Amino acid sequence: MTECKKLISLVKRNTKCYFKDKVTFFMSLITPLILLVLFVTFLRNVYIESFKTALSENNLEINNRIIEGIAGAWLMSSILSVSSVTVAFCSNVIMIEDKINSAVNDFNVSPVNKTTVSIAYFVSNFFVTFIVLMCVMVIGHIYLAAVGWYIEVGDVFMIIVDCICGILFGTLLAGVVESFVTTQGGLSAVATLVSSMYGFICGAYMPISSFSKGLQNFLCMLPGTYSVGILRNHYMAGYVSALSEAGVPSEALNSVKDRFDANLYVFGNNVPLGAMYGILLGACAVLLAVYIAIVFVKNKRR
């Protein structure tokens, strides 16, 4: 059997092991779905009022579907960007379980290249995280369609691309961090820490513009912030266009984008969308190099 076929077999094995445990899959889904439910039931009016306040100076009659939709779209960009990392840390459980159950020792004495085993964990984690995020996205888009859908087909495609970039970052970060985790307790601790903190340090739960200038500059130097930024741009683009057609002046629209992080600034300089992709993918390249180095060192020790 060639290494490629062995890789495919291992990816299938890891993915099946993950989805075989329905509780694990449900727990991966539950965090983003809880955020969505909390928004719909408790925080919806807060977000809507925030957008209304930002547009109130123009004294224009704006369709409520646009306001409700853009509030929901802002939240969806937050949920997907955060989940691309938090779900990746949770769905990497198979790698940790193989260490705990000593299954990795069986791989070490089998005719499978150790590097192939490591790549299989990464590919499987990426695939599982992608499936979870697409499920969340479909549910979120059903909600947006109900309250106000102004997202164009091209933006939907770019949202999926943005999710792939975010998942790549999250999967690589999880692979690097969790390569040092060898116990179930360690996995739970890391997953809990990431789930509770990541959304705040990447500006997903609260707009970065609401923080002090020093904290804004610090957060905008973290690559995870740009995973949020690219999703913000494509989720809000259709709604910004609809607001423009409703007569909202460009200055007010730019103010809304500034206030709700579609525009990001580092030391007063606007970061273009292309640069956001460059920073995020550059961080992925660095994490990939670190992950390869870790795999190489560990394989040399075995």
Disulfide bonds with the S-S distance in Angstrom:
none
